[in-house]
Each structure stands twice: as C-alpha cells, then as structure tokens.
Amino acid sequence: MLKVDFLRKIFGTDKGSVEAVRGISFEVKEREFYTLLGPSGCGKTTTLNCVAGLETPTEGEIQIGGVTVYSSKSGINVPIQKRNIGMVFQSYAIWPHMTVFDNVAFPLVHGMRNASKSEVKDRVEKALTLVRLNGLERRPAPLLSGGQQQRVALARALVAEPKLLLLDEPLSNLDAKLREEMRLELARLIEQRGITTLYVTHDQVEALSMSSRIAVMSEGEIEQEGTPYEIYHRPANLFTASFIGKVNLVKGKLVAMEETRTERLGCLKTDIGTVKCLLLQGDQSYGDSVIAVIRPENIKIQQNCGSDSDNMFEGSVEFTSFQGDSIVCQVRVAGQIFHVNAAAAGGVKAGDRIYLSFNPEQCIAFSWQESRQKSVG
C-alpha cells in the first residue's frame, strides 16, 4: 500500500544544513497499522509529512497504492489533495467557527470529490456513527471535549474513504485516562474497518498496544523494524532495548560463551558478579566490553538464595512505591541500583535483605561501544 524508498530530507538553517531523515526505506502493507516510534527530533513527523505532501523530500521515492506520488529522479510531486489520504494532526485542526457536521464534511465539500448534498449528508452521518458522535452534528466545535474533538478529526479523515490514514500523535493532548480510552477506541475502529494506517508517536505504550509493526527511529534512521513482540523482547540494538520500556543496565566483560540448539549465551564479569546472558549480536567475542539489559518485570525477588546460583544476587531494598497491583522497588546490589516490579502481595519493604534472580534468556547483552555512539536514555 505504502512504499517509501531511500527517503532523505535536509533542512537549511542559519547554522547550516540539518539532515532530518537519512535515507530510510519501509513498506506498509494493506490493512496494516504501522508505527514510526522514537524520541523528539528523530525524524518521524518529518517522514509522515513527506508521505502526506506537506514537506518536499530532498531525495527518494514514495508510492501510495501503487501510484508514485513523489520521485526525485522522475521529478514527480503529487499535491496533498490528490494523494487520497486522510490525516489527523496532533492539534486536531478543528475549525472553531464550524459545527461538527461542517468540520467532517469539509473534505467532501471543498476537496476533489465534488460530492452531492445527499452524498455529503450520508457520508458524514456514517462517519459520525463510526466514531460514536451521531446526534452531535449541529454542536459548535468549541463546545466539544478533547476526546470528542479527536473523534471529529478522525471522522473528517475517514469521511472520503482514503487509501491511507496518517496519524501524527493524535492522542498527545488528552489527559491520561481519556488517552487510554481513546487508544483502545482508535485501535478498535481501525482494525474493524481494515484501514491502512501510518502512525507517529513517541509513546511506547501506544506503539506496542496498537501496531501491527513498529519502526523505531533515532537521528533520522530506522534502528529496528518488527512486531511489537520482537521490538520489546528481541531488540536489535542497545538503543531500541533502552528506549522501549524501562531497563536495568549492567556493564561488564564477556569472559565465556556457549552455544545451545537455538541460542547463544555468554557470561559477563561485572561489578555485581558473574552475569549469564543472551547474545543476540553475532559479532561479540571474548574480552569485549558489553552492557546487559534486564527489564524490571523479569527480575524475581526471593527471600532465600536458591539452589540454582545462575544470576542470583543478594541486595538490600532501599525504596518501595505502591502501584496498586504491584510494588516498584529500588534494590541496591554491590553499589548498583536495580529497579524491580514485585507483586503487591509480596510484602517487600525498605530495609529488607533479599535476593534478585533473572533468567539468562531475559538478560540481553549488547556492545558497550554502541552505547557511546547513541544516547540510550
């Protein structure tokens, strides 16, 4: 449905040129929910704007539905109104002087479709029913809540039945509770309608919970592309591992390796002791400086040292925070603080002497040199 090939975008500033997007390529399949995820300034919104036609790329090619809408080689640059896309902006861009009906009808009345009055009425009613705003057609836009405005913007994007839906952080202006509700509502609607979607966000929960596939971006490049499960559990590099969710980092040297039928394991010499971990990068060798990544939810708290001593470390609980269904703990092990999610019923409290343990397959080691090249948060 959407194909982006070697997309580059360079902005000129008073301090020189800035390459916001550095030759990225990706494809979004029919009916797929594809998310560009990354921190502010990584190039994700610039990429979306290039697909929409709001920005003119410096180089590359973009195809929507098999039709080339931009090509630097061929000199093609189809204007936004002819790309058959729907777009929801971060600010919603709802016109305050219009009613809900007029806002949603705008692409049909002022766009290329030249729809009849009866068709406009029918399509607007269907779009508003789809986003559960039927009955509010004549309400002035300023009298809508934030969630309702977001739905109006979505209905307006869908009313002309575009081939591709573009969403630029559409939930970021909502409060936490409404944001969660709208995240579920939006995901349900898009899946139900089978709409091909390109979504931009810096919110990891949004990306993981809504997407078919995710492209993690940093400094104008795609660091990793994969399913939410792959991105979270099998990160390709240290940046992705550290950006997605919370992690504990342990530095060390690789002193031993072993191969199993399906995995490659290593032993690290660290300040907290010997750490057994999973090696996903094929170029790691003996003596390398590496950094191990362990997620808080993969660490178990035990009152006694078990018989299996792999990845078992004694520590002291320094701080706990009750979260309802869990307790977030800070545990000091040999001078290093570990963040651990414990069961609320476990009764862990500050001052307790406990043992931490984690499965080697849930502890992933990456090159330490890599962490110096890119910020890992």
Sequence and secondary structure as in RCSB ss.txt:
>XXXX:A:sequence
MLKVDFLRKIFGTDKGSVEAVRGISFEVKEREFYTLLGPSGCGKTTTLNCVAGLETPTEGEIQIGGVTVYSSKSG
INVPIQKRNIGMVFQSYAIWPHMTVFDNVAFPLVHGMRNASKSEVKDRVEKALTLVRLNGLERRPAPLLSGGQQQ
RVALARALVAEPKLLLLDEPLSNLDAKLREEMRLELARLIEQRGITTLYVTHDQVEALSMSSRIAVMSEGEIEQE
GTPYEIYHRPANLFTASFIGKVNLVKGKLVAMEETRTERLGCLKTDIGTVKCLLLQGDQSYGDSVIAVIRPENIK
IQQNCGSDSDNMFEGSVEFTSFQGDSIVCQVRVAGQIFHVNAAAAGGVKAGDRIYLSFNPEQCIAFSWQESRQKS
VG
>XXXX:A:secstr
 EEEEEEEEEEEETTEEEEEEEEEEEEE TT EEEEE  TTSSHHHHHHHHHTSS  SEEEEEETTEEEEETTTT
EE  GGGS EEEE TTTT  TTSBHHHHHHHHHHHSSS   HHHHHHHHHHHHHHTT TT TTSBGGGS HHHHH
HHHHHHHHTT  SEEEEESTTTTS HHHHHHHHHHHHHHHHHHT  EEEEES HHHHHHH SEEEEEETTEEEEE
E HHHHHHS SSHHHHHHSS  EEEEEEEEEEEE SS EEEEEEETTEEEEEEE  TT  TT EEEEEE GGG E
EESS  S  TTEEEEEEEEEEE SSEEEEEEEETTEEEEEEEEGGG   TT EEEEE  GGGEEEEEHHHHHHS 
  
